[in-house]
Amino acid sequence: MRYGQVVLGPPGSGKSTYCCTLQNYFQLTNRKYTCDINITDLITLDDAMTTYSLGPNGGLLFCMEFLLKNMKWLFDAIDAVPDAYLLFDFPGQVELFTANDNIRKIIQEMDKRGIRLCNVNLVDSFYCSNPEVFISAGLTSLVTMINLELPSVNILSKIDLISKYGDVEYDLDYYTELPDMTRMLYGVDRKNRNLDKSVPDDEDACDEEVFVKQAKDPFQQRYRKLYWMLCDIIDDYGLLSYLPLDIQSPTSVQKIVDTIDKANGYSIFDSVNQNEMMSVYAKEDTKYADMVDEMNEKYVHHEDDFDDNDLV
């Protein structure tokens, strides 16, 4: 039995930094991991684009299809590093996971070979300051979870930069637990001067009809109705949550690794005493809550945290 991670996320979400951080962590914890397999030894994007006159995205789709047809090459490379923990750092183009099933088929082939994987999906935490983008990222995360048919762990990366591009509406625990995705809509067009100020905007009393009627323009009303429906879809599934990642915090990295180990089964494989393992997890949950509170206090800024003197 082999274990590993399928590391996903849009370009710039921190996948390479995440993999590098895990490599250092595994070295400290004596978990065997080496970067020994590179798909460019089989095919390169430039070759695919040049040979078949494809664009970048079409070239990536072709490369995944080519890998699927040459799984023996991948399995031979994996067998050459026995007992190693596996990290698969995939490209970030979303169509590879939402509009094409080649990667799912690749994962299914690895599952047949006894390779137990976990989908690790990274989302840049600065999306939290933009409700529309965060909702879009959340929907993409959900679609990826469903399409890949893997245990999934979603991560808010670069948590130390969460407020760099703008203040966020809520505390960090909301963005990690997502108890009600429609609350994100309170921040959509909040500063839009074209909103109907006669319609109450109290988020606790907000429902779909109120939210839609806040917009005067018919197009904006349809736009807001669409966002409400998307949030409803995410809430109805009840699958989406995130773990915050601060690569400078050993506690944060350890929590991420422990959660993934539980998801793909590595922790059970690596544990001798099951009762002791469950006791450790209970203590970790307490430490995790404290860690989130500490991150929230350190990194999360709200609009009302500042006064006029801060702008001078």
VEXMARBA-283991 format. One record per residue: chain; x negated, y, z negated of N, C-alpha, C in turn. Coordinates in nm, 3 decimals. Atoms other than C-alpha are relative to their C-alpha. Layout:
 chain      nu      nv      nw     cau     cav     caw      cu      cv      cw
     A       X       Y       Z       X       Y       Z       X       Y       Z
...
END
This chain:
 chain      nu      nv      nw     cau     cav     caw      cu      cv      cw
     A  -0.084  -0.120   0.000   0.000   0.000   0.000  -0.088   0.125   0.000
     A   0.073  -0.126  -0.008  -0.130   0.344   0.097   0.096   0.114  -0.029
     A  -0.084  -0.114   0.038  -0.005   0.684  -0.016  -0.058   0.128   0.061
     A   0.048  -0.125  -0.055  -0.023   1.035   0.121   0.109   0.104   0.015
     A  -0.090  -0.114  -0.017   0.142   1.361   0.223   0.004   0.043   0.146
     A  -0.017  -0.067  -0.129   0.280   1.511   0.543   0.016   0.148  -0.030
     A   0.004  -0.142   0.037   0.191   1.880   0.505   0.054   0.084   0.116
     A  -0.068  -0.079  -0.102   0.423   2.113   0.695   0.012   0.145  -0.045
     A  -0.021  -0.141   0.033   0.498   2.483   0.710  -0.031   0.087   0.120
     A   0.025  -0.088  -0.114   0.506   2.774   0.955  -0.143   0.051   0.001
     A   0.136  -0.055  -0.006   0.178   2.925   1.078  -0.018   0.112  -0.102
     A   0.028  -0.102   0.100   0.021   3.135   0.803   0.056  -0.028  -0.137
     A  -0.061   0.030   0.130   0.202   2.961   0.518  -0.101  -0.053  -0.101
     A   0.103   0.043   0.094  -0.124   2.836   0.368  -0.026  -0.149  -0.001
     A   0.018   0.146  -0.003  -0.137   2.471   0.480  -0.147  -0.039  -0.015
     A   0.142   0.035   0.006  -0.514   2.463   0.534  -0.058   0.030  -0.137
     A   0.045  -0.033   0.136  -0.578   2.640   0.203   0.051  -0.102  -0.100
     A  -0.058   0.101   0.087  -0.345   2.395   0.033  -0.078  -0.131   0.008
     A   0.075   0.125  -0.017  -0.528   2.094   0.179  -0.140   0.010  -0.060
     A   0.133  -0.022   0.058  -0.865   2.241   0.078   0.007  -0.003  -0.153
     A  -0.018   0.000   0.146  -0.735   2.301  -0.276   0.019  -0.141  -0.052
     A  -0.022   0.139   0.042  -0.614   1.941  -0.300  -0.128  -0.081   0.009
     A   0.126   0.072  -0.013  -0.947   1.812  -0.175  -0.089   0.025  -0.122
     A   0.080  -0.032   0.119  -1.124   1.995  -0.458   0.060  -0.063  -0.125
     A  -0.067   0.058   0.116  -0.863   1.875  -0.709  -0.024  -0.151  -0.005
     A   0.020   0.144  -0.003  -0.898   1.513  -0.597  -0.143  -0.038  -0.037
     A   0.139   0.026   0.039  -1.275   1.532  -0.634  -0.017   0.008  -0.151
     A   0.009  -0.016   0.145  -1.233   1.653  -0.992   0.071  -0.113  -0.075
     A  -0.078   0.105   0.066  -0.980   1.378  -1.071  -0.037  -0.139   0.051
     A   0.051   0.129  -0.048  -1.177   1.102  -0.896   0.099  -0.076   0.089
     A  -0.089   0.064  -0.098  -0.910   1.036  -0.633  -0.070   0.005   0.135
     A   0.076   0.007  -0.124  -1.073   0.919  -0.312   0.075   0.069   0.113
     A  -0.059  -0.072  -0.113  -1.003   1.160  -0.028  -0.111   0.061   0.083
     A   0.096  -0.062  -0.090  -1.208   1.257   0.275   0.071   0.039   0.130
     A  -0.056  -0.043  -0.129  -1.129   1.445   0.597  -0.075  -0.072   0.112
     A   0.073   0.084  -0.094  -1.224   1.177   0.848   0.068  -0.015   0.135
     A  -0.076   0.026  -0.122  -0.956   1.180   1.118   0.043   0.133   0.061
     A  -0.036  -0.123  -0.071  -0.906   1.455   1.376   0.064  -0.037   0.132
     A  -0.073   0.037  -0.121  -0.646   1.427   1.650  -0.069   0.050   0.126
     A   0.070  -0.050  -0.119  -0.871   1.628   1.883  -0.098  -0.104   0.054
     A   0.081   0.110  -0.053  -1.080   1.311   1.910   0.081  -0.085   0.097
     A  -0.089   0.073  -0.091  -0.777   1.164   2.090   0.047   0.088   0.114
     A  -0.051  -0.094  -0.100  -0.633   1.466   2.272  -0.008   0.141  -0.058
     A   0.003  -0.140   0.044  -0.668   1.845   2.257   0.115   0.076   0.065
     A  -0.108  -0.083  -0.054  -0.403   2.110   2.310  -0.040   0.062   0.133
     A   0.046  -0.062  -0.125  -0.614   2.279   2.578   0.008  -0.098   0.116
     A  -0.006   0.101  -0.107  -0.639   1.955   2.777   0.144  -0.022   0.045
     A  -0.141   0.023  -0.034  -0.262   1.902   2.759   0.056   0.118   0.080
     A  -0.051  -0.119  -0.069  -0.188   2.261   2.865  -0.057   0.011   0.141
     A   0.066  -0.013  -0.130  -0.441   2.258   3.150   0.045  -0.108   0.098
     A  -0.031   0.113  -0.088  -0.360   1.914   3.288   0.145   0.002   0.048
     A  -0.142   0.010  -0.033   0.019   1.944   3.280   0.068   0.136   0.012
     A  -0.054  -0.136  -0.018   0.062   2.324   3.315   0.107   0.031  -0.104
     A  -0.093  -0.022   0.110   0.230   2.353   2.976  -0.038   0.123  -0.080
     A   0.028  -0.108   0.093   0.262   2.643   2.737  -0.045  -0.058  -0.134
     A   0.050   0.049   0.130   0.136   2.623   2.376   0.098  -0.093  -0.070
     A  -0.098   0.084   0.070   0.459   2.483   2.230   0.026  -0.130   0.076
     A  -0.017   0.121  -0.080   0.515   2.242   2.518  -0.121  -0.091  -0.010
     A   0.122   0.079   0.016   0.154   2.132   2.484  -0.003  -0.075  -0.131
     A  -0.005   0.067   0.130   0.202   2.055   2.115   0.098  -0.117   0.001
     A  -0.097   0.109  -0.011   0.513   1.850   2.190  -0.059  -0.118   0.078
     A   0.064   0.107  -0.078   0.316   1.656   2.451  -0.103  -0.074  -0.084
     A   0.103   0.063   0.084   0.031   1.593   2.204   0.063  -0.095  -0.102
     A  -0.067   0.088   0.096   0.274   1.449   1.947   0.053  -0.126   0.069
     A  -0.048   0.116  -0.075   0.427   1.225   2.213  -0.116  -0.091   0.039
     A   0.120   0.078  -0.036   0.079   1.115   2.322  -0.050  -0.077  -0.121
     A   0.041   0.069   0.122  -0.011   1.031   1.962   0.093  -0.117  -0.030
     A  -0.097   0.107   0.024   0.309   0.828   1.926  -0.028  -0.121   0.090
     A   0.029   0.110  -0.093   0.209   0.623   2.231  -0.136  -0.063  -0.027
     A   0.134   0.052   0.030  -0.140   0.570   2.087  -0.019  -0.016  -0.151
     A   0.007   0.018   0.145  -0.065   0.477   1.727  -0.112  -0.094  -0.042
     A   0.110   0.089   0.034  -0.329   0.204   1.740  -0.126   0.080  -0.032
     A   0.116  -0.085   0.028  -0.593   0.478   1.755   0.008   0.056  -0.142
     A  -0.017  -0.057   0.134  -0.449   0.637   1.440  -0.017  -0.106  -0.108
     A   0.011   0.105   0.101  -0.416   0.309   1.251  -0.143  -0.051  -0.013
     A   0.141   0.040   0.007  -0.772   0.209   1.342  -0.081   0.102  -0.080
     A   0.072  -0.105   0.074  -0.895   0.545   1.209   0.034  -0.005  -0.149
     A  -0.041   0.009   0.140  -0.692   0.504   0.887  -0.063  -0.122  -0.066
     A   0.058   0.122   0.056  -0.815   0.147   0.836  -0.150   0.014  -0.025
     A   0.145  -0.020   0.018  -1.173   0.275   0.862  -0.032   0.068  -0.132
     A   0.021  -0.062   0.131  -1.125   0.462   0.531   0.095  -0.067  -0.101
     A  -0.092   0.076   0.087  -0.963   0.194   0.308   0.014   0.064  -0.137
     A  -0.033  -0.048   0.135  -0.795   0.297  -0.017  -0.002   0.152  -0.013
     A   0.004  -0.147   0.009  -0.825   0.668   0.068   0.142   0.055  -0.004
     A  -0.127  -0.074   0.002  -0.537   0.903  -0.013   0.008   0.080   0.129
     A  -0.015  -0.057  -0.134  -0.396   1.048   0.311   0.071   0.135  -0.004
     A  -0.064  -0.129  -0.020  -0.319   1.411   0.395   0.009   0.026   0.150
     A  -0.021  -0.030  -0.142  -0.166   1.483   0.736   0.040   0.147   0.014
     A  -0.022  -0.144  -0.017  -0.196   1.854   0.820   0.054   0.024   0.140
     A  -0.065  -0.014  -0.130   0.056   1.911   1.100   0.004   0.146   0.044
     A  -0.020  -0.137  -0.049   0.094   2.217   1.326   0.128   0.059  -0.058
     A  -0.112  -0.065   0.066   0.343   2.474   1.202   0.120   0.031   0.087
     A  -0.112  -0.035  -0.089   0.568   2.512   1.507   0.125  -0.077  -0.041
     A  -0.119   0.059   0.060   0.919   2.449   1.379   0.070  -0.099   0.093
     A  -0.071   0.089  -0.092   1.047   2.279   1.695  -0.054  -0.143  -0.005
     A   0.055   0.135   0.014   0.817   1.983   1.622   0.082  -0.084  -0.096
     A  -0.070   0.074   0.105   1.039   1.891   1.327   0.152   0.015   0.009
     A  -0.144  -0.025  -0.003   1.382   2.036   1.406   0.065  -0.036   0.133
     A  -0.059   0.022  -0.133   1.428   1.977   1.780  -0.066  -0.115   0.074
     A   0.071   0.110  -0.063   1.210   1.673   1.848  -0.021  -0.109  -0.104
     A   0.009   0.109   0.098   1.189   1.329   1.687  -0.129  -0.079   0.008
     A   0.125   0.074  -0.012   0.833   1.226   1.780  -0.071  -0.014  -0.135
     A   0.067   0.007   0.130   0.693   1.312   1.436   0.074  -0.096  -0.093
     A  -0.076   0.095   0.082   0.976   1.123   1.266  -0.033  -0.144   0.040
     A   0.035   0.134  -0.046   0.893   0.820   1.481  -0.141  -0.038  -0.042
     A   0.136   0.026   0.046   0.524   0.853   1.395   0.002  -0.038  -0.148
     A  -0.012   0.030   0.143   0.616   0.858   1.025   0.061  -0.138  -0.022
     A  -0.063   0.132   0.013   0.840   0.553   1.069  -0.099  -0.111   0.032
     A   0.102   0.100  -0.032   0.552   0.363   1.231  -0.097  -0.017  -0.117
     A   0.091   0.009   0.114   0.329   0.447   0.935   0.069  -0.069  -0.118
     A  -0.074   0.066   0.107   0.601   0.336   0.694   0.001  -0.152   0.020
     A   0.004   0.143  -0.029   0.608  -0.003   0.867  -0.135  -0.061  -0.038
     A   0.133   0.048   0.038   0.236  -0.029   0.792  -0.026   0.013  -0.150
     A   0.017  -0.009   0.144   0.296   0.026   0.420  -0.060   0.131  -0.047
     A   0.051  -0.132   0.039   0.197   0.395   0.414   0.117   0.081  -0.053
     A  -0.110  -0.071   0.064   0.421   0.577   0.167  -0.032   0.149  -0.005
     A   0.029  -0.142  -0.018   0.442   0.947   0.247   0.106   0.088  -0.066
     A  -0.090  -0.103   0.052   0.599   1.261   0.103  -0.010   0.123   0.090
     A  -0.003  -0.124  -0.077   0.706   1.563   0.307  -0.028   0.117  -0.094
     A   0.036  -0.118   0.079   0.533   1.870   0.160   0.013   0.122   0.091
     A  -0.033  -0.113  -0.087   0.681   2.185   0.312  -0.034   0.131  -0.070
     A   0.043  -0.126   0.058   0.510   2.518   0.242   0.074   0.118   0.063
     A  -0.066  -0.124  -0.043   0.698   2.849   0.262  -0.069   0.117  -0.068
     A   0.069  -0.116   0.055   0.522   3.182   0.215   0.092   0.073  -0.098
     A  -0.086  -0.058   0.105   0.652   3.338  -0.109   0.042   0.143   0.030
     A  -0.041  -0.139  -0.028   0.665   3.690   0.039   0.136   0.004   0.071
     A  -0.134   0.005  -0.058   0.983   3.573   0.219   0.106   0.034  -0.105
     A  -0.098  -0.027   0.107   1.153   3.616  -0.120   0.044   0.146  -0.001
     A  -0.034  -0.143  -0.001   1.148   3.994  -0.068   0.088   0.037   0.118
     A  -0.085  -0.025  -0.117   1.348   3.960   0.256   0.109  -0.107   0.003
     A  -0.105   0.101   0.010   1.683   3.783   0.203   0.028  -0.074   0.131
     A  -0.030   0.064  -0.128   1.747   3.719   0.574  -0.106  -0.104   0.035
     A   0.110   0.091  -0.034   1.405   3.560   0.626  -0.002  -0.119  -0.095
     A   0.001   0.109   0.098   1.429   3.357   0.305   0.111  -0.101   0.031
     A  -0.110   0.090  -0.036   1.768   3.216   0.409  -0.038  -0.083   0.123
     A   0.045   0.072  -0.119   1.624   3.125   0.750  -0.102  -0.107  -0.035
     A   0.101   0.097   0.042   1.324   2.957   0.587   0.062  -0.114  -0.079
     A  -0.068   0.104   0.076   1.554   2.772   0.349   0.074  -0.097   0.090
     A  -0.072   0.086  -0.093   1.767   2.641   0.635  -0.098  -0.089   0.077
     A   0.102   0.079  -0.069   1.454   2.530   0.821  -0.054  -0.111  -0.090
     A   0.047   0.101   0.096   1.329   2.351   0.508   0.100  -0.113  -0.012
     A  -0.105   0.102   0.014   1.662   2.171   0.474   0.007  -0.089   0.124
     A  -0.006   0.077  -0.124   1.673   2.065   0.840  -0.119  -0.094   0.011
     A   0.120   0.083  -0.005   1.315   1.936   0.817   0.012  -0.118  -0.096
     A  -0.019   0.108   0.097   1.397   1.736   0.503   0.091  -0.109   0.055
     A  -0.098   0.096  -0.052   1.694   1.572   0.673  -0.055  -0.075   0.121
     A   0.049   0.063  -0.122   1.523   1.505   1.007  -0.112  -0.099  -0.025
     A   0.115   0.088   0.022   1.206   1.348   0.867   0.033  -0.122  -0.084
     A  -0.044   0.115   0.080   1.393   1.117   0.627  -0.110  -0.046  -0.096
     A   0.106   0.028   0.097   1.115   1.140   0.366   0.033   0.064  -0.134
     A  -0.004  -0.077   0.126   1.098   1.227  -0.004  -0.067   0.134   0.026
     A   0.048  -0.134  -0.036   1.041   1.602   0.005  -0.029   0.084  -0.122
     A   0.035  -0.100   0.100   0.870   1.865  -0.208  -0.024   0.130   0.074
     A   0.014  -0.131  -0.062   0.913   2.228  -0.101  -0.078   0.093  -0.092
     A   0.093  -0.082   0.079   0.652   2.479  -0.215   0.006   0.146   0.044
     A   0.019  -0.142  -0.025   0.647   2.857  -0.243  -0.149   0.029  -0.015
     A   0.144  -0.022   0.004   0.285   2.925  -0.151  -0.033   0.148  -0.022
     A   0.050  -0.137   0.020   0.076   3.237  -0.222   0.085   0.076  -0.102
     A  -0.091  -0.061   0.097   0.284   3.310  -0.531  -0.057   0.128  -0.058
     A   0.060  -0.122   0.051   0.034   3.575  -0.636   0.028   0.120   0.092
     A  -0.031  -0.108  -0.094   0.143   3.777  -0.328   0.150   0.020   0.018
     A  -0.144   0.000  -0.019   0.518   3.742  -0.380   0.058   0.141   0.011
     A  -0.053  -0.137  -0.003   0.570   4.117  -0.434  -0.085   0.095   0.083
     A   0.092  -0.087  -0.075   0.298   4.244  -0.200   0.072   0.078   0.109
     A  -0.066  -0.063  -0.114   0.535   4.324   0.087   0.136   0.059  -0.037
     A  -0.127  -0.056   0.042   0.832   4.438  -0.119   0.046  -0.061  -0.131
     A  -0.052   0.051   0.126   1.013   4.400  -0.449   0.106  -0.106   0.025
     A  -0.097   0.108  -0.013   1.231   4.095  -0.506   0.120   0.029  -0.090
     A  -0.124  -0.026   0.072   1.590   4.093  -0.633   0.005  -0.070  -0.135
     A  -0.023   0.084   0.117   1.565   3.816  -0.891  -0.132  -0.050  -0.059
     A   0.116   0.062   0.061   1.328   3.643  -1.128  -0.040  -0.125   0.078
     A   0.056   0.110  -0.078   1.110   3.361  -0.998   0.082  -0.128  -0.013
     A  -0.072   0.126   0.018   1.322   3.082  -1.146   0.121  -0.011   0.093
     A  -0.110   0.008  -0.098   1.608   3.177  -0.912  -0.050  -0.056   0.133
     A   0.051   0.043  -0.130   1.393   3.128  -0.602  -0.051  -0.144  -0.003
     A   0.046   0.138   0.009   1.259   2.796  -0.729   0.116  -0.098  -0.015
     A  -0.111   0.092   0.027   1.588   2.644  -0.849   0.116   0.016   0.098
     A  -0.106  -0.031  -0.097   1.831   2.813  -0.603   0.136  -0.057  -0.044
     A  -0.129   0.052   0.046   2.147   2.746  -0.808   0.117   0.043   0.087
     A  -0.109  -0.051  -0.084   2.358   2.954  -0.569  -0.063   0.085   0.110
     A   0.070  -0.069  -0.109   2.214   3.050  -0.231   0.074   0.126   0.044
     A  -0.075  -0.117  -0.045   2.495   3.297  -0.161  -0.038   0.126  -0.078
     A   0.047  -0.118   0.074   2.349   3.526  -0.429  -0.106   0.077   0.078
     A   0.099  -0.068  -0.083   2.072   3.600  -0.180   0.065   0.106   0.088
     A  -0.068  -0.092  -0.092   2.331   3.777   0.033   0.022   0.137  -0.062
     A  -0.015  -0.130   0.066   2.358   4.054  -0.226  -0.109   0.097   0.047
     A   0.108  -0.085  -0.046   2.027   4.180  -0.091   0.003   0.028   0.148
     A  -0.007  -0.022  -0.145   2.126   4.165   0.277   0.060   0.138   0.028
     A  -0.047  -0.136  -0.036   2.161   4.520   0.412   0.037   0.082  -0.122
     A  -0.040  -0.072   0.122   2.174   4.649   0.053  -0.018   0.150   0.015
     A   0.027  -0.142  -0.016   2.027   4.982   0.161   0.060   0.055   0.130
     A  -0.062  -0.043  -0.125   2.233   5.001   0.479   0.103   0.110  -0.027
     A  -0.090  -0.113   0.025   2.406   5.341   0.484   0.136  -0.019   0.067
     A  -0.126   0.023  -0.069   2.679   5.204   0.712   0.094  -0.092  -0.077
     A  -0.088   0.085   0.078   2.822   4.983   0.438   0.116   0.080  -0.056
     A  -0.120  -0.063   0.055   3.170   5.060   0.312  -0.015   0.007  -0.152
     A   0.025  -0.016   0.143   3.104   5.203  -0.036   0.126  -0.017  -0.083
     A  -0.124   0.019   0.075   3.471   5.166  -0.128   0.021  -0.146  -0.039
     A  -0.011   0.142   0.032   3.429   4.787  -0.133  -0.099  -0.031  -0.111
     A   0.091   0.028   0.111   3.281   4.667  -0.464  -0.114  -0.091   0.043
     A   0.115   0.081  -0.037   2.931   4.523  -0.437  -0.059  -0.072  -0.121
     A   0.044   0.075   0.117   2.910   4.352  -0.776  -0.026  -0.144   0.041
     A   0.035   0.133  -0.048   2.726   4.029  -0.697   0.074  -0.110  -0.076
     A  -0.069   0.102   0.077   2.902   3.840  -0.978   0.144  -0.019   0.048
     A  -0.138   0.009  -0.048   3.241   3.916  -0.821   0.007  -0.016   0.151
     A   0.006   0.001  -0.147   3.127   3.888  -0.461   0.045  -0.135   0.055
     A  -0.035   0.121  -0.073   3.296   3.634  -0.236  -0.015   0.029   0.149
     A   0.024  -0.017  -0.143   3.288   3.583   0.140   0.077   0.118   0.058
     A  -0.083  -0.107  -0.056   3.573   3.822   0.217  -0.054   0.137  -0.039
     A   0.055  -0.128   0.047   3.426   4.102   0.004  -0.130   0.030   0.072
     A   0.130  -0.018  -0.063   3.079   4.050   0.148   0.014   0.043   0.145
     A  -0.020  -0.033  -0.141   3.206   4.065   0.506   0.057   0.140   0.016
     A  -0.067  -0.130  -0.013   3.425   4.372   0.450  -0.091   0.117  -0.038
     A   0.092  -0.108   0.034   3.130   4.571   0.312  -0.058   0.064   0.125
     A   0.051  -0.054  -0.126   3.016   4.616   0.673   0.114   0.065   0.078
     A  -0.102  -0.070  -0.078   3.209   4.873   0.876   0.002  -0.047   0.145
     A   0.012   0.037  -0.140   3.082   4.762   1.216   0.045  -0.145   0.021
     A  -0.047   0.137  -0.024   3.259   4.451   1.361  -0.113  -0.099   0.025
     A   0.113   0.090  -0.024   2.929   4.307   1.482  -0.069  -0.036  -0.131
     A   0.063   0.027   0.129   2.776   4.345   1.137   0.087  -0.090  -0.087
     A  -0.089   0.088   0.076   3.083   4.179   0.988  -0.019  -0.146   0.044
     A   0.023   0.136  -0.049   3.031   3.875   1.212  -0.138  -0.051  -0.043
     A   0.137   0.032   0.042   2.661   3.884   1.129  -0.002  -0.046  -0.146
     A  -0.004   0.034   0.142   2.733   3.878   0.757   0.078  -0.129  -0.025
     A  -0.076   0.124   0.013   2.992   3.601   0.797  -0.087  -0.121   0.035
     A   0.091   0.107  -0.039   2.731   3.389   0.975  -0.096  -0.032  -0.114
     A   0.093   0.024   0.111   2.484   3.436   0.689   0.069  -0.070  -0.116
     A  -0.072   0.066   0.109   2.749   3.339   0.436   0.020  -0.149   0.030
     A  -0.021   0.140  -0.038   2.823   3.019   0.629  -0.130  -0.079  -0.009
     A   0.129   0.069   0.011   2.452   2.932   0.647  -0.034  -0.030  -0.145
     A   0.025   0.023   0.142   2.418   2.976   0.272   0.091  -0.108  -0.056
     A  -0.094   0.104   0.042   2.726   2.760   0.221  -0.051  -0.139   0.039
     A   0.055   0.129  -0.045   2.563   2.482   0.424  -0.111  -0.046  -0.094
     A   0.111   0.034   0.089   2.249   2.495   0.210   0.052  -0.041  -0.138
     A  -0.056   0.032   0.132   2.453   2.497  -0.113   0.074  -0.133   0.001
     A  -0.078   0.123  -0.006   2.677   2.212   0.002  -0.090  -0.124  -0.005
     A   0.092   0.114   0.006   2.379   1.981   0.053  -0.061  -0.015  -0.140
     A   0.054   0.006   0.136   2.236   2.071  -0.288  -0.135  -0.066  -0.011
     A   0.130   0.068  -0.002   1.891   1.944  -0.191  -0.118   0.095  -0.015
     A   0.112  -0.092  -0.016   1.684   2.260  -0.168  -0.043   0.062  -0.132
     A   0.064  -0.070   0.112   1.449   2.382  -0.440  -0.148   0.014   0.036
     A   0.141  -0.025  -0.029   1.090   2.506  -0.449  -0.082  -0.007  -0.128
     A   0.098  -0.009   0.108   0.784   2.471  -0.667  -0.095   0.114   0.033
     A   0.095  -0.109  -0.028   0.564   2.782  -0.702  -0.143  -0.050  -0.006
     A   0.140   0.042  -0.004   0.199   2.736  -0.612  -0.092   0.121  -0.011
     A   0.108  -0.097   0.018  -0.080   2.953  -0.745  -0.129  -0.080  -0.001
     A   0.118   0.085  -0.011  -0.405   2.794  -0.627  -0.107   0.036  -0.102
     A   0.094  -0.038   0.104  -0.592   2.984  -0.898   0.036  -0.059  -0.136
     A  -0.047   0.056   0.126  -0.392   2.804  -1.167  -0.009  -0.152   0.003
     A   0.007   0.147   0.005  -0.495   2.443  -1.249   0.132  -0.064  -0.040
     A  -0.130   0.054   0.042  -0.158   2.392  -1.420   0.097  -0.006   0.117
     A  -0.088  -0.003  -0.117   0.025   2.493  -1.102  -0.036  -0.110   0.098
     A   0.044   0.104  -0.094  -0.183   2.263  -0.881   0.034  -0.138  -0.055
     A  -0.029   0.130   0.061  -0.143   1.975  -1.127   0.148  -0.033   0.009
     A  -0.144   0.022  -0.009   0.236   2.020  -1.133   0.040  -0.041   0.141
     A  -0.030   0.035  -0.139   0.249   2.010  -0.753  -0.041  -0.144   0.028
     A   0.050   0.135  -0.027   0.036   1.695  -0.736   0.083  -0.105  -0.073
     A  -0.079   0.096   0.078   0.230   1.520  -1.013   0.139  -0.022   0.061
     A  -0.133   0.012  -0.061   0.564   1.595  -0.845  -0.006  -0.081   0.129
     A   0.016   0.076  -0.125   0.440   1.463  -0.510  -0.030  -0.146  -0.030
     A   0.033   0.138   0.038   0.295   1.153  -0.679   0.124  -0.077  -0.043
     A  -0.126   0.065   0.037   0.637   1.079  -0.826   0.087  -0.024   0.124
     A  -0.086   0.011  -0.118   0.806   1.137  -0.489  -0.043  -0.114   0.093
     A   0.044   0.105  -0.093   0.588   0.902  -0.281  -0.036  -0.131  -0.070
     A   0.024   0.124   0.074   0.535   0.645  -0.559  -0.141  -0.020  -0.048
     A   0.139   0.018   0.040   0.165   0.701  -0.618  -0.016  -0.006  -0.151
     A   0.014  -0.004   0.146   0.215   0.776  -0.988   0.035  -0.134  -0.062
     A  -0.035   0.133   0.050   0.384   0.438  -1.042  -0.111  -0.099   0.032
     A   0.111   0.086  -0.040   0.108   0.263  -0.851  -0.122   0.023  -0.088
     A   0.121  -0.037   0.074  -0.157   0.448  -1.052   0.019  -0.009  -0.151
     A  -0.027   0.000   0.143   0.011   0.411  -1.392   0.002  -0.142  -0.055
     A   0.003   0.130   0.066  -0.046   0.121  -1.630   0.117  -0.013  -0.096
     A  -0.104   0.003   0.102   0.201   0.209  -1.904   0.114   0.092   0.042
     A  -0.112  -0.079  -0.049   0.542   0.322  -1.774   0.058   0.091  -0.108
     A  -0.054  -0.082   0.109   0.663   0.445  -2.115  -0.089   0.121  -0.025
     A   0.094  -0.110   0.018   0.351   0.654  -2.153   0.014   0.102   0.113
     A  -0.017  -0.088  -0.115   0.405   0.795  -1.803   0.121   0.090  -0.018
     A  -0.121  -0.079   0.018   0.761   0.908  -1.884  -0.019   0.105  -0.110
     A   0.027  -0.095   0.107   0.640   1.073  -2.206  -0.082   0.117   0.051
     A   0.084  -0.105  -0.058   0.377   1.264  -2.011   0.084   0.093   0.087
     A  -0.085  -0.081  -0.087   0.639   1.382  -1.757   0.087   0.096  -0.081
     A  -0.084  -0.085   0.083   0.861   1.517  -2.036  -0.079   0.120  -0.051
     A   0.085  -0.110   0.046   0.573   1.723  -2.173  -0.034   0.095   0.115
     A   0.033  -0.083  -0.115   0.487   1.843  -1.822   0.114   0.095   0.035
     A  -0.114  -0.085  -0.031   0.841   1.978  -1.771   0.001   0.124  -0.089
     A   0.007  -0.114   0.092   0.799   2.198  -2.079  -0.111   0.096   0.042
     A   0.111  -0.082  -0.044   0.462   2.320  -1.958   0.033   0.073   0.130
     A  -0.037  -0.060  -0.127   0.609   2.386  -1.613   0.090   0.121  -0.021
     A  -0.088  -0.113   0.028   0.885   2.609  -1.752  -0.079   0.119  -0.052
     A   0.086  -0.107   0.052   0.624   2.808  -1.943  -0.083   0.062   0.112
     A   0.082  -0.048  -0.111   0.412   2.834  -1.628   0.081   0.092   0.091
     A  -0.086  -0.084  -0.085   0.704   2.972  -1.422   0.025   0.134  -0.066
     A  -0.021  -0.126   0.072   0.776   3.231  -1.690  -0.125   0.088   0.007
     A   0.125  -0.076  -0.007   0.410   3.333  -1.689  -0.022   0.058   0.139
     A   0.012  -0.049  -0.137   0.403   3.361  -1.309   0.097   0.115   0.026
     A  -0.101  -0.103  -0.020   0.722   3.565  -1.314  -0.045   0.132  -0.061
     A   0.044  -0.122   0.069   0.580   3.812  -1.564  -0.121   0.061   0.068
     A   0.126  -0.047  -0.057   0.248   3.835  -1.383   0.015   0.053   0.142
     A  -0.001  -0.029  -0.143   0.348   3.852  -1.017   0.129   0.064   0.054
     A  -0.128  -0.043  -0.056   0.718   3.935  -0.972   0.033   0.142  -0.041
     A  -0.037  -0.140   0.025   0.814   4.302  -0.939   0.140   0.024   0.054
     A  -0.133  -0.039  -0.044   1.169   4.431  -0.921   0.001   0.150   0.029
     A  -0.009  -0.142  -0.038   1.275   4.764  -0.775   0.014   0.089  -0.122
     A  -0.021  -0.084   0.118   1.383   4.888  -1.118  -0.113  -0.010  -0.100
     A   0.116   0.006   0.087   1.044   4.799  -1.268  -0.084   0.127   0.008
     A   0.083  -0.117  -0.025   0.907   5.129  -1.137   0.081   0.127  -0.019
     A  -0.065  -0.130   0.005   0.984   5.490  -1.198  -0.068   0.093   0.100
     A   0.053  -0.093  -0.100   0.906   5.800  -0.997  -0.149   0.021  -0.015
     A   0.142  -0.022   0.020   0.561   5.831  -1.153  -0.084  -0.105   0.071
     A   0.074   0.106  -0.067   0.462   5.498  -0.993  -0.021   0.031   0.148
     A   0.008  -0.030  -0.142   0.511   5.653  -0.650  -0.094   0.116   0.029
     A   0.087  -0.116  -0.018   0.279   5.948  -0.707  -0.140  -0.046   0.040
END
